[in-house]
Amino acid sequence: MPRNSRYDILFEPVQIGPVTSPNRFYQTPHATGMGNMKPNSSAALRTIKAEGGWGVVCTEYCSIHPSSDDAPYAYLTLWDDEDTRQLSLTSDAIHAHGSLAGVELWHGGMHANNRETREGTIAVMDCSAHYAQPGHARGMSKKDITRFRKWHRAAAIRAKHADFDIVYVYAGHDFLPFQFLSSRYNQRNDEYGGSLENRVRLLRELIEDTGDAVGDRCAVAVRLAIDELHGERGVTSDGEGRDIVESIAELPDLWDIALGGGLRNDSCSSRFSSEGFQEQYARCVKNITSKPVVSVGRFTSPDTMVGQINRGVQDFIGAARPSIADPYLPKKIDHGREDEIRECIGCNICRSANNEGVPLRCTQNPTMGEEWRRGWHPENISTKHKDAAILVVGGGPAGLETTLALGRRGYRVTLAEASRELGGRVLSESSLPGFQNWIRVRDYRSNLIQQMENVDIYLQNNLSASDIEDIDSDYVVIATGSTWRRDGVGTHQHLPIAIPPASNIFTADDVFSGAQITGEILIYDDEHYSMAGALAQRYLQAGNSVTYMTPAHMISQWTTMTDEQGFIQKSLLSLGIKTIFTQKIDQVKNGVVHGRCIYSDQIFAHSFENLILVTGRQANDQLFEKLNANNTSRIGDCFIPSSIADAIYSGHKFARELGLGPDQVVPRRERPLIQLKNPGAVS
């Protein structure tokens, strides 16, 4: 289909200094969890973005010197010529599809642990290192600043030699150049401290140094945290942030506008932000400078994108997470296929991968991170290995994904769902406060499946084992999900405990089934992801008194990985939640929960009117066990209860690997090069 003409403005070329982007789609720098140890994987991931139509494709953060080491997390390096050659793989891959390649030069300052390089941590001032540890950061002398500028210049030159088109000066997310800008960090009394003019001095010098070194061919971009979100204590967009931009407005070739206070603010999940939530910050800069401006905002709607450009908010549509969920988003808009966009749900599973130090993953896009390792493409899939009829039992996330992928391969697929509606657990979880975008998991897949002539969908079909045996299918896939446990087994409690049946004791399944719960509620969380906190918010907003009990030290502990924990705890505390930390359930008896301190073993008694257990989940695998046939497989939560992202990945993996031999499903690995040039032994 031809492109809708109202989207034409998104495909206009935009000049950035000496280079020109073919369109307004700009994949801003984002981490991949691959870094310099997985150059082929990194290059393949960025290739797909360029192939999918992003006019600019940037790398993740790229260290300029060994004193900026983020191990054990994966990051890029431009320390020497070997790094230059390695990063050329990525720039060449991006250029192969006509896109511009950008690289984000990074020095973490007090945020660099240097646990691998064991270099001393440096910062604008003497201070404790960012992470709790014995080490401190040493305040930089003027000689240190001179050296730092030379490191940055040398890295920029290497970036030019690696054939990058856009080279970043990174003054965002509380990293070293920003530490000089903010009076929260910078209390120097020399020409780099004190007045705002002095605090901007280093950023100005870095822009000028970079432009002098590479500006003949490369654009110089500045990524600036224009607001720390700390109010008057820090840089604000209506105060010093605006003043910083005004003082150097025309110096860089592009402004990439971010938020400070840590990465969690820029990558705020959909529970706590809406599409385009950073508009006021981008608009502020756009009103000051004539240079192109880009900012993110989890953009998935082409109409919202056009609105950003037409209203003069920014010149590009910046994206990290939407480009992960759908690398082909620009091409789908270009080809009139906007109804096929795999929209980001803002769950931040992508952020969890980086925080866990593993390659990128995505709830919506199971091929993300698997481009080189498994050879998966988000839009292309191999055709069926032979004619076969496949029965998929269960229309939750795993069942929907495997049905979609099998259908695309050309198999004849029958999808049977016991309830009246597709979606499974997604239906329940998207009803929670702030989770409405999660329904996109269901909508994207059901929309495409219903257009496939080789897929039949049967709702309200609760198939038994004998029913399945009577159906003529070559393969049977069981995707019947899981059930929340009622026996206390969770992360800290490995064995069941006696919990008597009672009308005032519930699980999350009871809540979603319509259980009426009035009065005071005690929620016990031994899952530590999103469910207990979301249920607490639901009942607090309904006017219930809620106490949250957990063996952890904080509310929804694992959401530190998705950058949500601080937002969740702040929100629930503001709603008046009561908390009990570091206690696990020892027993439940006569309306009393006996909690055992995980450190002292001391027992505490907590009476309750209503108890909601959010612990582990059990696979609904009874149907699979009854069938016990060679042609029967189980996927998703029915196989191993986990996140929706893992369920979708499980379904996709089954569909991709159907018909392949054991040797064909082993993923490739990037192995270190063994150098025997100077063999030696440690005595």
N, C-alpha and C positions, 0 to 999 in steps of 0.2 A: 504494500500500500504506500502511496506517496505521503510525505510528511504533511501534517496539518500546518497550514501557512502561518497560523498564529505563533508557532514555535520557531519561525525562521530566524528570529533575533538570536537564538541560542547557538546558531551555527555560523555566525559572523566571525571572521578572523579578528584577532585583537593583537596589536603590537605591544611588546614588552621590551623596551629598550631596543637592542639590536636584533631581536628575534621576534617572530610572529607566531602566535598560537593559531591553529586552523579553526578553532571554535572557542566557545566560552565554558567548556567543561574542564574543570581543573581538579585533578586528583591531588589534594594537598598531602604533605608528608604524613605518613602513618607507619607505625611499627608493624612488622610481620612476624617477629619471633624467629627470624632466620638469620639475619645479620651477615657478618663476614665469614661465618663458618658454613653457610649454605648458599654460595653464590649462584649456582644453577637454579635452585629453587626460587631465590629472590628474582632473578632475571625472568624466569618463566611466569611468575605471578604478575610482574609489571608488564610483561608482553601482552597478557590477556587484557589488561586495562587499556593499553594502547590500541590493541585490536578491536576492543569494544567501543572505541570512538572518543576516549578522553583526550582532549587536545593537549593537555599538559599532564604528565605523569611524574610524580616526585618519589624519591626514595624515602626511607625512614631516616632517623637521626644518624649522622655520620661524624664520628669523633675525629677531631683534628690533631690529637696528640695523646700519647699514652697516659698523660695526667687526667684524661677524661675517659675513664673505663667504667662501664656499667655492668660488668659481669656480676652475677651469672646470667643477666638478661642479654638478649641478642641485639647487637647494634653493628653498624657499618664503621669502617675506618678508612681514613686517608692519611696514614702515617708515613707511607713510603711509596715507591714506584710500583711495588708488587700490588699494593692496594689499588693503584691507578689501573693497572692491567685487569684486575679482577672486576672492578666496577665498570669497566668498559663493556663487559658482557651485558650489563643492565641497560646502559645508554644505547648500545647498538640494537638491543631488542626493542626498545621503545621507538627508536628512529625508524625501524623497519616498517612501522605502520603509520609513519608520518606525524608522530606526536613529538612535542618538546619534552626533553628530559631534565628534571630538576633534582638537585642534591642539597640536603639540609646540613650545613656545617654546624657541629655541636661541640660545646664544652659545658659540662655540667656544673663546674665549680664545686660548691659544697654538696651538690647532689650526686657527684661522682664518687662512688665508693673506692674505686681503684683496688678492689680485692684481688684481681688477677695480676695487674701490672705492678702493684705494690709501690706505685708512685705516691708521693705526698699529695694530699688533697689541698687544693688552693681555692680561695674565695676572696671576695671583695674585702672582708675583714676577718680577723681571728674569730672563730666561732666553732661550735660543735658541728660535726658532720650531720647531714640531713637525717640519715637513718640512725637508730639507736645502736651505738657501738662504742668501743673504747676510744676510737680515733677522733681527731679534731681536724678542722681545716685551718690552714695558715693564711693569714691576710697577705695579699699580694703587694710587694714593693713596686716602685716604679720600674725597676729592672725586670721584675716579673711581668708587668704589663707590657713592656717592650717586647719581651720574649713571646708573650701570648699573641701579640699582634703579628709577629713573624710566623708563628705556627699557623695562625688563621690564613695569612697570605699564602703560605706555602701549600696549605690544603686547597685553597681556591685555585691555585695554579695546577695542582694535580687534578682537580675536578675538570678544569678546562682541557687538560691533556686526555682525560677520560671521555671527552666529547660531550659533557653536559652543557645544556643551553642556559639553564638558570641556576645560579649559585646563591644560596641563602646565607644571610647573617641572621642568626637565630637568637632573638632577644625575647623569648617567651618562656612560659611554664617554669618560671623561677630559676632558669639556668644562668650561667655566669654573666653574660652581658646584661641580663635583666637585673641581676643582683647589684650591679652598679647603678641602675636606674632608680631602684626603689629605696626610699629612705628607711624602710623597714629593715633593710640589710646594710645599706651604705651609710656609715657614720664617719667616713674619712674626713680628714681636715686638710687635704692637699687639693690640687687642681682636679682631681677625680671625685671629689666629695663636696658635701655642703649644698651649694646652690643647684638648682635643676640644670642650669647650663653646664656646670662641672660634672654632674652625674650623667649627662647625655654625652659627654666628651668621648668616652670610649666607643660608644655605638657609632657616633659620627666618624671616628677614626677607622673603625672596622669597615664601614660602608665605603669610605674613600679608599682605603687600602685595597679592598676587594675590587672596586671599580677600576682602580689603576692597574691592578694585576690582570684582570680578565675581561674588563668592560668593553674591549674592542670587539669581542665576539659573544660574550655571555651577558645575560641580564643579571642584575643584582637585585635580589628580593630581600625584604626585611620581614621576618615574622615577629610581630610585636604583641605582647600581652598588654592590651590597652587598659585593662581594668583588673586589679588583683582580687576584687570582690571582698575587700577588707574594709570598705568604707574609707573614712578620712585617714585611717592609719596607713594607707598605702596609695598606690597609683590608681586613679579613677578616670573613667572616660570623660567625665565632665570637669576634670581638674588637671592633674599633672599628665595623665595619659594623652589628653588633647594637646597639652602644651608641648609634649615630646614630639608629637607628629608635626605640629606647627613649626617647630624649630628646624626640622630637617625634611619638610614635606616633599620637596622635589629632588632630594638626594638619591634615593634608590629608584629602581625601575619599576618596582611593584611592591605594594603593601599587602602582606598576608596577616589578617587581624585575628588574634587569638585572645583567650582569657588567661589570667594568672591564677594563683592559688592552687596550682597543681593541675595535672592533666585531667582530673575528674571533672573539672568545670567545662572544659572544651568538649569532652566526650560525655556530657551529661545524658543519662539514659532517658528513655521516653516516659518513665515513671515520673520524672521531675522536670521535663522540658517538652516543648512542642516544636514542630517543624519551623525552621527559621528563627529560632529563639535568640540568635545573636545579632539580629538585624540592627538594633540600636547602636551597636559597637562598630559595625561595618559602615553604617550611614555616617557616623561621626567622622570617620577618616575620609570617606568619599567627599564630604563637604569641605574638606581642608585641602586635599591634594588633587592635582591634575593627572597623577599617575594612576594606572589601573589598580583596583582593590579587589581582593578575594577574601572570603570568609566562609566558614562552614555553618551548617544549621540542620544537618540530617535531612537534606532535600531529596524528596522522592517524587513530588508532583511537578510535572512540567509547567503547569499553570502558575504554581508558586514561584518556580524558577524565572519564568518570564516576568512575573510581577516584580521580582528583585531587580531585574535589569531595567525595566521600564520606569520604575519609581526611583531609579538612581541610587539604589542601596549599594550595589557593587557591580563590577564589570564582568566577573566570572561567577560560575556556580561552583563553589568549593565543596568538596566531598571527600571524606575518608570512609566512614561506615557505609553510606549508600553505594560507593564504588566497590566495596567488599561484597555486599549483598547481591549486587548486580553489576558486574564489570561491563556488561553490554547496555547499560542504561542509556547512554547517548545514542547508540545505533538504533535502539528500539524506538526512541522518540523520532529519530531521523527517518525511520522506515514506516512510521505510522502504526507502531506496535506498542504504544504506551500502555495498553491494557495488559501487556505481558511483562511489565516491569516487576522484578522480584524485589519488592519494597523492603527496605530495612525496617525492622521492628524496634530498634533501639534497645535491645536487651543487654547489649554490651558483653556478650560472650566473646566477641573479638578482643575486647580489652582484657578479659580474663586470660586469654592465651598469652598475651604479652606479659602480664603480671605473674603468670606461672612459669615463664621462660620457655614456652613451647611454640611451635609454628602456629600461624594464624588459623582460626576456625570461625565459622559463621553458622547461625541457626538457619537462616534462609538459604544460604548457598553452601551445600555440602562439598562442592569441588574446591572451595577456597583453601589454599595451602597444599593442594594435591596436584597442582598443575604439572610439576616436574616429577614428583615422587611417584604418583600413580598414573600420570598422563591423562588426568581428567580435565575436561573442558566444560565450562558452564552451559554452553549451548549445543555442543556436539556430543553424540554418544554413538557407539557402534551399533550396527543393526543386529537383530537376533541371530543366534548361532544355528537355529533350526526352528521350524514351525512348532509351536507349543501353546497349549492353553493353560493359563495360570489363574488360580483362585487366591485372592488376597482376602483374609478374614480380619476385619478391623479397619475403620476409616479414620483413625487418629493420625498424628504426624508421620509415624513410620509407615503406616499403611498407605497414606496418601502419596508420600514420596516414592515408595517403591512402585506403586501403580503408575504414577506419572512417568518414571524412568523406564519401566518395562513397556509401557505404552509407546514411548518414544522410540524404543528399540524395535517395535513392530510386533510384539507378542499380542495374542488375544488374552485380555485380562478381564476377569470378573471381580469386582470389589463388593464384598458383602459387609454391611454395617448393621449392628443390632439396634441402634437407636434411630430416631427420626431425622437425625442431622449428622453430617460429616464434621469431623474436627477432634473428637475424642477429648483428651485433657485440655487441648487448646480452648475449647468452648468454655470450660470451667475457669481456667486461669485468666482468660481475657476478660472475664467479668469482674475481676478484682480491681480495686482502685489503682488507676495509673497504668493498667495492663491492656487497655483497649487496642493498642496497635498490634498486639500479639495475634489477633485474629487474622492478620495478613498471612500467617503461616498456612491457615486453612484456605483462605480465599484465593491466594495465588495458585495453589495446586488444584483445588476443585474447579476453578474457572477453566484451566487448561484441560483437565481430565474430561470434563463434560463436553468438550469440543472434539474428542477423539472417537472416531467410528469403531475403533478396535477395543474400546473399553466400555463395559456395562457396569452400572452402579445399581445396587439393590439395597435400599434402606429398610429398616425394621425387619432384618433377617438375622435372627439369633440362631446360627447354625450349630447343630450338635455334631458329634463325631460321626454318627451314622449318616447324617445329612451330607456331610463332606465326602464320605466314602461313596455315596451314591452319585456325586457330581463327577462328570468325566473331565478330570483335570490332569495335566502332566506334572504340574508342580502345585503345591499348596504352601502358602505363606501365612503364618499365624502372627497377627499384629494386634493382640487383644489387650495390650497395655498392662497396667499394674494397679494395685490397690494400696492405699495408705494403711500401715500396720496399726494394730490396736494393742500390741503386747509390749510396747515400750522399747523395742529394739531400734536402735539408731546408731549414730556415730560413736557415742560414748558407752552405750549399753548394748553389748553383743549377745546376751542371752535373754530370752523372754522373761518377763516378770508377771506376777499374778495381778491382773487388773480386772476386777469384777464387772460383769455386765451391769450397766446402770443407765437410766434415762438421761442422766446429766453428764455423761462422758461421751465425747464425740471425736471423730477424725475429720480431716479436711473433706473426705468423700461425703460424710454426713452433712456437712455444711453445704456442699454443692448440690446435694440431693434435696435441699430445702428444709433442713432441720431448723426449728424455731428456737432460738437461744435468747433468753431474756435474763436480765440481772447481771451480776458480776461474773467475769470470765477469767480463768487461769489458762493461759496458752503455754504449753511446754514445747520448746523447740530443740530437738536433737537432730535436725536436718541441716540447719544453718545457712540455707540458701534463701529464697524469697518468700516461701509460703507463709511461715509463721508471722513474719513482719507484715505481710499484706493482709492477712486475716485480722491481725491486731488493729491495723488501720481501719479496716472495714467496720469493725465493731466499735472502735472508739468514735468514729464519725457518726455511728448510729446512736451514740449516747450511752453505750455500755461502759462500765468500769472494767478495765483490762489490766491484768498483771501478766508480765512476760517472764517466764522462767527458762533458764538454759544452762547447760554445763559450760558454755563458752564465757568469755570475758566481755562480750558485747552483743548487741542485737544483730541478727542475721550475719554472722561472722564471715561466711564465705563470700559475701558480696563485697568484701574488700577487693576481691579479684575483679569484679565488674565495675569498680569505682563508684559503687552506690552506697556503701555502708554508712558513710558519714551523713549522706542525705536521709537515709532511712531512719537512723537513730535520732537525728535532729528533728525530723518530722514527727516521730512517735512521741518523743519527749515533749514537744510543743503541744501535742494532743492530750498529754496528761497520763501517759502510760507509767505503770509501776514495774520495777524490774527486780529480778532475783538472778544473780549471776553465779557461775561456778558451782552449780548444784545439779546433780542428775537424779532422776526418779529412782528411789529405792523400793518403795511400795506405795500402793494406793488402797486405802481402806477407810470405810465409813465416812466418806466425804472429806478425807484428808490425804494430801500428797506428802509423803515423807521424802524430803530431798537430802541426798548425801553429798557433802562437800567433796569435790574431786581432789582436794589437797589433804584435808585433815580427817576425812571420814566422819566428821561430826554430822549428826542427823538433825534436820530442821522440819517442823511440822507446818504445813500450809493448808488451811481449810479452804474449800472452794464451793461455790454454787454450781458452776459449770466448768468442766475441764475439756480443753481441746488438745489432742495429742498430734503433734507434727514431728514425726520421727522418721523411720524408714518406710520403704514401700516393698511390697511383695509382687513378683511377676504373676500375672494371670495366665499361667502356663498349663492349666488343667486340660484344656482342649488339646494342646500340643502333645501332652503326655499320653492322652487317650489314643491319639492317632498313631504316634510312634511308627511312622512310615518313612521309608528312605527318601521319598519325594516331598517330605514335609520339612519346612524350616520355620524358625521363629526370628522375629526382628524387633528392634526397639525395646520398649519397656518390658515387653513379654519375654525378651531374652535377658536383658540386664536393665533394671530401672535406673534411669539417669535423667539428664536434662533433655529438653526438647531438641536441642542441637544434636545430641548424641543419638536420639531416636531417628531423626531425619537422616543423619549420616549412615546409621545402620541400614535403613531402608534403601538408601541410594547405593550403598556398597553391595548389598545383595543383588540389586538389579544390574549393576555394572559387571559383576563377577559371574553371573549366571552363564554357564556354558564354558567357563574358563577352567583350565587345569590348575593343580596346586602351585606349580612353578610360575604360573602367569599372574598370580595375585600377590606375589611378594613385592613389596614396594622397594623402589630404588633408594639407596642411601648415599649421601655425600660423605666420602671417606677422606680423612686427612692424608696428605701426601707424605710418604715416608722418605726422608732425605738421609742418604748415607754418605754425604759428601765429607763430613767430619765426624766419623764414628768415634765414640769415646765411652768410657765407663765412669760411673760415680763410685769412688772408693769410700 
